[in-house]
Amino acid sequence: MTWVFVYSTLKKGQPNNYRMFDSNNGKAEYLGSAFTTQKYPLVITTEYNIPFLLNIPGQGHRVHGEIYKVDDQMLKFLDDFKSVPMLYQRMVVQLEVKEWVGKTEGEEMSPGSITEVFVYTTTTYEPDWPSLPCYESYDSEGAHGLKYNKEENL
């Protein structure tokens, strides 16, 4: 099983969260919430208002999201869903745990604990993306007014 950090449309209450629990995609278990130990730019862009975490450590905000434990089938689904490696790249990021609900023995984490997990980020972006407004937490219905377009399915 692999731990993955989701920060956008795959989070609880967001348009693609259902994909995390579709057994056709594999298995996923919500473990808790966390935020990146480093700042990263989380921007919303393209005609579909897709959230992207730009791989530019030190810029932006400490990004808030959720940690899931996924099986190999779900990891492959997520890689395909995120168009790895063309649109996103899967990399390791360091997180600070905010809340932990995972119950598996040996996987307990307390608030403030530091852990490393996979995240989907991008190194391939348009030149103006780093200058876009950055967010610390994504909500498709947020005050930013950039409603996610489900047609693109990211």
Disulfide bonds with the S-S distance in Angstrom:
none
